[in-house]
C-alpha cells in the first residue's frame, strides 16, 4: 500500500527534477544549477524526515546522481 505522504514527497522531487531537465534542454545553466541544488537539499530533507521510503529514495538518488554527472562542467 502506498503512503500518501511518500507519494506527495516523490511528486515534489519529480517536479524539481523536471525543472532541472527543462533548464538543461534550454541551456539555462544557472537555473539548472539552482534547481539541482534545491533538489539535492530537498531529497535529503525528505529522506531524513522519513517522508520517502528507502526504495523511492534510492531511485531518486540515482536520478539525482545522473543530473550531477551531466552537469559536472557547469560552474557558477
VOBA-1610 file (N, C-alpha, C; in pm, whole numbers, padded with zeros to 5 digits, always signed):
BEGIN
Unk+00084-00118+00000Unk+00000+00000+00000Unk+00088+00124+00000Unk+00048+00223-00075Unk+00126+00345-00087Unk+00093+00441+00027Unk+00194+00501+00078Unk+00179+00602+00179Unk+00156+00735+00107Unk+00048+00805+00138Unk+00018+00929+00067Unk+00126+01034+00090Unk+00188+01033+00207Unk+00297+01125+00234Unk+00415+01097+00141Unk+00444+00971+00122Unk+00554+00931+00036Unk+00524+00968-00110Unk+00401+00948-00153Unk+00362+00983-00290Unk+00376+01133-00313Unk+00335+01211-00214Unk+00342+01356-00223Unk+00488+01402-00229Unk+00572+01342-00145Unk+00714+01377-00143Unk+00782+01339-00274Unk+00749+01222-00324Unk+00807+01176-00451Unk+00765+01268-00565Unk+00640+01310-00565Unk+00591+01400-00669Unk+00664+01534-00662Unk+00687+01583-00542Unk+00758+01710-00524Unk+00898+01703-00584Unk+00970+01596-00556Unk+01106+01580-00610Unk+01102+01565-00761Unk+01006+01489-00811Unk+00993+01471-00957Unk+00969+01604-01027Unk+00892+01693-00964Unk+00868+01825-01023Unk+00997+01907-01029Unk+01079+01898-00925Unk+01207+01968-00926Unk+01299+01908-01032Unk+01298+01775-01044Unk+01378+01709-01148Unk+01333+01756-01286Unk+01203+01774-01304Unk+01150+01823-01430Unk+01205+01963-01460Unk+01212+02047-01357Unk+01270+02181-01374Unk+01416+02172-01418Unk+01490+02082-01357Unk+01630+02064-01396Unk+01637+02025-01543Unk+01555+01926-01582Unk+01556+01875-01719Unk+01523+01985-01819Unk+01420+02062-01791Unk+01380+02170-01881Unk+01492+02273-01894Unk+01552+02308-01782Unk+01660+02406-01786Unk+01782+02354-01861Unk+01811+02226-01848Unk+01922+02167-01923Unk+01892+02168-02073Unk+01770+02133-02109Unk+01732+02129-02250Unk+01737+02267-02315Unk+01708+02370-02235Unk+01709+02507-02287Unk+01843+02577-02265Unk+01940+02503-02213Unk+02074+02554-02190Unk+02077+02671-02090Unk+01987+02666-01992Unk+01985+02764-01884Unk+02067+02707-01769Unk+02197+02720-01780Unk+02287+02656-01685Unk+02267+02704-01542Unk+02256+02836-01523Unk+02240+02889-01388Unk+02113+02837-01322Unk+02004+02834-01397Unk+01878+02784-01343Unk+01887+02634-01315Unk+01955+02561-01402Unk+01972+02416-01382Unk+02055+02389-01256Unk+02160+02468-01237Unk+02245+02452-01118Unk+02162+02479-00991Unk+02083+02587-00993Unk+01999+02620-00879Unk+01897+02513-00849Unk+01834+02461-00953Unk+01733+02356-00935Unk+01797+02227-00883Unk+01919+02196-00930Unk+01987+02076-00882Unk+02020+02088-00735Unk+02067+02205-00693Unk+02097+02227-00551Unk+01971+02214-00466Unk+01863+02272-00516Unk+01734+02264-00445Unk+01689+02119-00434Unk+01701+02045-00544Unk+01658+01904-00544Unk+01742+01821-00448Unk+01873+01843-00448Unk+01961+01766-00359Unk+01926+01793-00213Unk+01906+01919-00179Unk+01873+01954-00041Unk+01738+01897+00000Unk+01641+01910-00088Unk+01506+01862-00056Unk+01501+01710-00049Unk+01574+01643-00135Unk+01579+01498-00132Unk+01632+01449+00002Unk+01738+01512+00049Unk+01795+01473+00179Unk+01699+01505+00294Unk+01632+01620+00287Unk+01534+01656+00390Unk+01422+01552+00398Unk+01369+01515+00282Unk+01259+01418+00280Unk+01303+01281+00326Unk+01427+01244+00295Unk+01479+01116+00341Unk+01498+01117+00492Unk+01556+01223+00542Unk+01583+01234+00686Unk+01453+01234+00767Unk+01351+01302+00714Unk+01224+01311+00786Unk+01143+01182+00776Unk+01185+01091+00688Unk+01114+00965+00672Unk+00994+00974+00578Unk+00981+01085+00506Unk+00867+01101+00415Unk+00884+01019+00288Unk+01007+00979+00257Unk+01034+00893+00141Unk+01069+00753+00190Unk+01018+00655+00120Unk+01057+00518+00152Unk+01202+00498+00106Unk+01268+00399+00160Unk+01407+00371+00119Unk+01414+00340-00030Unk+01317+00265-00079Unk+01313+00228-00220Unk+01303+00352-00308Unk+01210+00442-00274Unk+01194+00565-00352Unk+01319+00652-00342Unk+01375+00661-00223Unk+01496+00742-00205Unk+01609+00692-00295Unk+01628+00562-00298Unk+01736+00505-00381Unk+01715+00535-00529Unk+01592+00521-00576Unk+01561+00550-00716Unk+01585+00698-00747Unk+01537+00784-00659Unk+01551+00928-00682Unk+01697+00972-00668Unk+01770+00907-00580Unk+01912+00939-00562Unk+01990+00905-00689Unk+01955+00797-00755Unk+02020+00759-00881Unk+01994+00867-00986Unk+01870+00916-00994Unk+01839+01024-01088Unk+01918+01150-01053Unk+01925+01179-00924Unk+01999+01298-00878Unk+02145+01286-00916Unk+02203+01171-00896Unk+02343+01148-00932Unk+02365+01161-01082Unk+02266+01119-01162Unk+02275+01133-01307Unk+02278+01280-01347Unk+02190+01360-01287Unk+02191+01504-01316Unk+02325+01566-01275Unk+02375+01527-01160Unk+02502+01580-01112Unk+02614+01547-01209Unk+02616+01424-01257Unk+02719+01382-01352Unk+02708+01460-01483Unk+02585+01478-01532Unk+02564+01552-01656Unk+02605+01699-01644Unk+02605+01751-01522Unk+02634+01892-01501Unk+02775+01916-01446Unk+02861+01818-01454Unk+02996+01830-01398Unk+03071+01952-01447Unk+03059+01988-01573Unk+03133+02100-01629Unk+03070+02236-01603Unk+02955+02238-01538Unk+02885+02365-01514Unk+02944+02430-01389Unk+02981+02554-01402Unk+03036+02627-01287Unk+02967+02760-01275Unk+02952+02802-01153Unk+02894+02933-01129Unk+02957+02996-01009
//
